[in-house]
Amino acid sequence: MNTDDRYNYRSYDSLMNAPIRLAVMSLLAGMEEAEFTYIREKTGATDGNLSRHLAKLEEEGLIAVVKRFEGKKPVTVQSITDKGRAALRDYVANLESLIGTLKEMD
């Protein structure tokens, strides 16, 4: 990001601006995969709310969702994709650039 663009809100990925999606992406970045119930517990989201946000992240190719059975129990796991990892890295770098302007004020 050009430093002149750091104040332009269009420079920030609006997909990551939703706190729950940012929390999910950050959580998945540190794990190989995570079950839906684990993500729900860690984020404090409701089933329906989390499902909608996960679907949006999956639609954009930022996470992969796999449904499988463990014995007779259905399990849904999510993992961050390479595209998702790059998007999160870019988003954090953009925020760091913006926050850096506050440090320049001191």
N, C-alpha and C positions, 0 to 999 in steps of 0.2 A: 504494500500500500504506500502510495506517495504520502509524505507527511502533510502535504496540503489537503489531502483527502480525509485525514483522520477525524475531522469534524462532520463530514458528510455522512448522514445517517444511511444513505444508500450503500455505503462501503461495508456495512455490517450485514452479515447473513441473517436475515429475519427469521429463518428457520431455527437458528440457535438462540434467538432472543427470548424464546419462551423458557422460563426457568425450569420447567419439568424436562424439556428436551435437552437443555444444557446439562442438567443433573444426570439424565440417562446417558448422554454421550460421554460425560466425564467418568461416570461409573464404569461403563463398558470399555473405556480406553485403558483401564487398569486391569482388565480381566480377559480371559480367553472367550468366555461366554457367561451369560447369567440367565437364570430362569425368571420367568415373568413374576412369580411370587416374590423372589428375592428383590427384584427391581421395585416392585410395588412397596415392599416393606421399607426399603432404603429411602425411597423418594417420598413416601407418605401419600402417594396418589391413590385414588379410587380405581377399581378395575376398569370402569368405563373410560375415565379420563386417561389413564395410562394406555389403554388399548388404542384410543384415537391418536395419541402422540406417537406411539410406536409405529402405527400404520403410516403416519406421515413421514417418519424417518425412513421407513422401509421403502415407501414410494419414491423417495428421493435417492435411494441407493446408499444411504448412510449407515444403515444397519442391515443385517441379514437375520431373518426369522426362520427357525426350523421347529416344526412340530414333530414329536416322536413319542413313542411309548416306552416307559420303563415298567416292565411287567405289563400290567393292565391299566396303568395310570398314564393318562396323557400329560405330556410335559412340553411346554413351549420355551425355547431358549433363544436369546438374542445375542448377537455379536456385532462389534463394530467392523465395518468394511474399510478397505484402504482409502476409499473416497471419503468415508466418514471421519477417519483419523486425520486426513489432510484438511478437511473442512473444519474440524475442531481446532487443529493446530493454527490455521489461518485466523479463525475467529479469536482465539486467545491472543495471537500476535497483534491483531488489530486493537483489541482492548488494552493490551500493554502499551501500545503506542499512544492511545488516548489518555490512559492513566499517567503516562510519562509527562504529559503536559501539566498535570497537577504538581508533579515534583519540580518542574521547571519554575513554578511560581514561588517556591521557597527561597 
